[in-house]
């Protein structure tokens, strides 16, 4: 299983380099492939995150993006959008921000929650309808709150006003889009807003969503990648002479999971009876909350019946091994990763549902420790 390189080779370290160029110091070291020294004289820094564009997907493709490819970085653990976008926003690893996956047990609310929509897993309105806000739970400080230059966020219109997005875009001007053309238009709008120095973060989700639906090697994903690549080349040409460094990367990659690699918890009732909560995390990393009286049964079942499909760790051991990051852990991290962590092998997923949950099995998945999921590209252009 691939462990993130939090010393000098992950997206956390990329954010240390960007932050350093903008006057923000981090306890995490800078990225060895791109230092703050290289960035500090750029008038504008644009960070584009193409959700789901793993390094393994990109590395052999002749493309405009490949022309700027410097190498690869690791994501964070788990390599999933909720954990990674929080790292992009804060410059911190999950060890500090404690966002650990799509489904999270929020002890403060006594509920398993879907963190980005910020609502109960069982459905219903977001917690903000009850007067509970993301800041009440996460207590995170963003890079935009610490830098002195103007900061912009380019995001899809249906995400722009979400509770989570509002929490991570404090001190940012948010510009929304509905189409790929609109995405690039809004980046340019931010660039040309005024002549002062700027930091611009731009997020495009569709490589990820298409990979979930159709698989990473599908025609739909390949065709969309070529459209994005073509429009990226035109965008880069259009901003020449603006003294801008454009950094392009991803939050994670994905693996494709055929039906025979889907492990359903309903097929394992002896495991299910050990749990006090539904699985948390993502399809490729599961946080298990286990009844103390059933701990030995749980361990024996996983090591004898599921050994071909997953690796098991005690959660505190997993934290100590440094998968979530370096330095002192956020105390809330321990509550959010349960008693045991199950890390799926190869391209297996573990699928569970709660009562009345409308959820289908994805063809493409992420959140595990494979090289396809963990490595993301570092692409740099000077305009």
JORACOR-V341630 format. One record per backbone hydrogen bond with DSSP energy under -1.0 kcal/mol. NH is the residue of the N-H (numbers start at 0). CO is the residue of the C=O. E is the energy in kcal/mol with one decimal. If there is no record, write none. Layout:
# JORACOR-V341630
nh=NH co=CO e=E
nh=NH co=CO e=E
This chain:
# JORACOR-V341630
nh=1 co=368 e=-3.2
nh=5 co=3 e=-1.1
nh=8 co=4 e=-1.6
nh=10 co=73 e=-1.6
nh=13 co=9 e=-1.8
nh=14 co=10 e=-2.0
nh=15 co=11 e=-1.4
nh=16 co=12 e=-2.0
nh=17 co=13 e=-2.5
nh=18 co=14 e=-2.9
nh=19 co=15 e=-2.5
nh=20 co=16 e=-1.9
nh=21 co=17 e=-1.0
nh=22 co=19 e=-1.1
nh=23 co=18 e=-3.5
nh=30 co=12 e=-1.2
nh=31 co=7 e=-2.6
nh=38 co=34 e=-1.0
nh=39 co=35 e=-2.1
nh=41 co=38 e=-1.9
nh=43 co=242 e=-1.8
nh=44 co=197 e=-2.2
nh=45 co=244 e=-2.8
nh=46 co=199 e=-3.2
nh=47 co=246 e=-3.3
nh=48 co=201 e=-3.1
nh=49 co=248 e=-2.8
nh=50 co=203 e=-2.2
nh=52 co=49 e=-2.3
nh=53 co=51 e=-1.9
nh=54 co=374 e=-2.4
nh=57 co=53 e=-1.5
nh=58 co=54 e=-2.6
nh=60 co=57 e=-2.2
nh=66 co=62 e=-1.1
nh=67 co=64 e=-1.1
nh=68 co=65 e=-1.4
nh=69 co=377 e=-3.3
nh=70 co=377 e=-1.1
nh=72 co=375 e=-2.9
nh=73 co=8 e=-2.6
nh=74 co=373 e=-2.3
nh=79 co=77 e=-2.0
nh=83 co=79 e=-2.6
nh=84 co=80 e=-3.2
nh=85 co=81 e=-1.1
nh=86 co=82 e=-1.3
nh=87 co=83 e=-2.5
nh=88 co=84 e=-1.9
nh=89 co=85 e=-2.1
nh=90 co=86 e=-3.1
nh=94 co=323 e=-2.3
nh=95 co=92 e=-1.9
nh=96 co=92 e=-2.5
nh=97 co=93 e=-2.0
nh=102 co=280 e=-2.1
nh=103 co=112 e=-2.7
nh=105 co=110 e=-2.6
nh=108 co=105 e=-1.6
nh=109 co=105 e=-1.2
nh=110 co=105 e=-1.5
nh=112 co=103 e=-3.3
nh=113 co=118 e=-2.9
nh=114 co=101 e=-2.0
nh=117 co=113 e=-1.1
nh=118 co=113 e=-1.5
nh=120 co=111 e=-2.7
nh=122 co=119 e=-1.7
nh=126 co=117 e=-2.5
nh=128 co=125 e=-1.8
nh=129 co=126 e=-2.2
nh=130 co=127 e=-1.8
nh=131 co=126 e=-1.8
nh=135 co=132 e=-1.4
nh=136 co=133 e=-1.6
nh=137 co=133 e=-3.0
nh=142 co=88 e=-2.9
nh=145 co=142 e=-1.9
nh=146 co=142 e=-1.3
nh=149 co=196 e=-1.1
nh=151 co=198 e=-2.4
nh=152 co=172 e=-2.5
nh=153 co=200 e=-3.0
nh=154 co=174 e=-1.8
nh=156 co=176 e=-2.8
nh=158 co=155 e=-1.9
nh=159 co=155 e=-1.4
nh=161 co=158 e=-1.6
nh=165 co=161 e=-2.4
nh=166 co=162 e=-1.5
nh=167 co=163 e=-1.6
nh=171 co=168 e=-2.0
nh=172 co=150 e=-2.5
nh=174 co=152 e=-3.0
nh=176 co=154 e=-1.2
nh=182 co=178 e=-1.9
nh=183 co=179 e=-1.8
nh=184 co=180 e=-2.3
nh=185 co=181 e=-2.4
nh=186 co=182 e=-1.5
nh=187 co=183 e=-2.2
nh=188 co=184 e=-2.3
nh=189 co=185 e=-2.1
nh=190 co=186 e=-2.3
nh=191 co=187 e=-2.3
nh=192 co=189 e=-1.1
nh=197 co=42 e=-1.3
nh=198 co=149 e=-2.3
nh=199 co=44 e=-2.8
nh=200 co=151 e=-2.5
nh=201 co=46 e=-2.9
nh=202 co=153 e=-2.4
nh=203 co=48 e=-2.6
nh=207 co=50 e=-1.0
nh=208 co=204 e=-1.9
nh=209 co=205 e=-2.4
nh=210 co=206 e=-1.9
nh=211 co=207 e=-2.5
nh=212 co=208 e=-1.8
nh=213 co=209 e=-2.8
nh=214 co=210 e=-1.9
nh=217 co=214 e=-1.3
nh=221 co=217 e=-2.2
nh=222 co=218 e=-2.7
nh=223 co=219 e=-1.9
nh=224 co=220 e=-2.6
nh=225 co=221 e=-1.9
nh=226 co=222 e=-1.7
nh=227 co=223 e=-2.7
nh=228 co=224 e=-2.8
nh=229 co=225 e=-2.2
nh=230 co=226 e=-2.3
nh=231 co=227 e=-2.3
nh=232 co=228 e=-2.0
nh=233 co=229 e=-1.8
nh=234 co=230 e=-2.4
nh=235 co=231 e=-2.6
nh=236 co=232 e=-1.9
nh=237 co=233 e=-1.9
nh=238 co=234 e=-1.0
nh=239 co=236 e=-1.2
nh=240 co=382 e=-3.1
nh=241 co=238 e=-1.6
nh=241 co=382 e=-1.2
nh=244 co=43 e=-2.5
nh=245 co=380 e=-2.8
nh=246 co=45 e=-3.4
nh=247 co=378 e=-2.9
nh=248 co=47 e=-2.5
nh=252 co=372 e=-2.0
nh=254 co=364 e=-2.6
nh=256 co=362 e=-3.5
nh=260 co=257 e=-2.3
nh=261 co=258 e=-1.6
nh=262 co=348 e=-3.0
nh=264 co=350 e=-2.3
nh=266 co=263 e=-1.8
nh=267 co=264 e=-2.2
nh=271 co=267 e=-2.3
nh=272 co=268 e=-2.0
nh=273 co=270 e=-1.7
nh=274 co=271 e=-1.3
nh=275 co=288 e=-2.9
nh=279 co=286 e=-1.8
nh=280 co=102 e=-2.9
nh=281 co=284 e=-2.2
nh=285 co=341 e=-2.6
nh=286 co=279 e=-2.3
nh=287 co=339 e=-3.0
nh=290 co=273 e=-3.0
nh=293 co=290 e=-2.1
nh=294 co=291 e=-1.3
nh=297 co=293 e=-2.8
nh=298 co=294 e=-2.6
nh=299 co=295 e=-2.5
nh=300 co=296 e=-2.5
nh=301 co=297 e=-2.5
nh=302 co=298 e=-2.4
nh=303 co=299 e=-1.6
nh=304 co=300 e=-3.1
nh=305 co=301 e=-1.1
nh=308 co=305 e=-1.8
nh=309 co=305 e=-1.8
nh=310 co=342 e=-2.7
nh=312 co=340 e=-2.2
nh=314 co=338 e=-2.2
nh=317 co=313 e=-2.3
nh=318 co=314 e=-2.2
nh=319 co=315 e=-2.3
nh=320 co=316 e=-1.9
nh=321 co=318 e=-1.7
nh=322 co=317 e=-1.3
nh=329 co=94 e=-3.1
nh=332 co=329 e=-2.1
nh=335 co=331 e=-1.1
nh=338 co=287 e=-2.7
nh=339 co=287 e=-1.6
nh=340 co=312 e=-2.9
nh=341 co=285 e=-2.8
nh=342 co=310 e=-2.7
nh=343 co=283 e=-2.4
nh=344 co=308 e=-3.1
nh=347 co=344 e=-2.5
nh=348 co=260 e=-1.9
nh=349 co=282 e=-2.2
nh=350 co=262 e=-3.3
nh=356 co=353 e=-2.1
nh=358 co=356 e=-1.0
nh=362 co=211 e=-2.4
nh=363 co=211 e=-1.4
nh=364 co=254 e=-3.0
nh=373 co=369 e=-2.5
nh=374 co=370 e=-2.0
nh=375 co=72 e=-2.8
nh=377 co=70 e=-2.5
nh=378 co=247 e=-2.1
nh=379 co=67 e=-2.5
nh=380 co=245 e=-2.5
nh=382 co=243 e=-3.4
